[in-house]
Amino acid sequence: MSQGNRVTQRSQLQEFVMARIQCKISDHLEGTTSHKSQNQEDTMQLKQVAYSTLTSNSNNDERLSRKYGKDHRAQDRSQQNLINTIV
């Protein structure tokens, strides 16, 4: 095998290895990005559920307090603080 042939094979091997490394890196980055977007979607869904649950509970407490004449303002404030934290 001549010296020129070895150099050509070595450079081809280096190109191949670099291309494989680039593929692995891009696959990893794409996977990371998709996981991040899925986590963001999940977080938004959880926030929506928590918000609707808290607002529903707050509305129920308000109706009950009018019906039975109880004062739930302190509880309403804490629920409103939770709602504001979520949003």
Sequence and secondary structure as in RCSB ss.txt:
>XXXX:A:sequence
MSQGNRVTQRSQLQEFVMARIQCKISDHLEGTTSHKSQNQEDTMQLKQVAYSTLTSNSNNDERLSRKYGKDHRAQ
DRSQQNLINTIV
>XXXX:A:secstr
  HHHHHHHHHHHHHHHHHHHHHHHHHHHHHHHHHHHHHHHHHHHHHHHHHHHHHHHHHHHHHHHHHH    HHH
HHHHHHHHHHH 
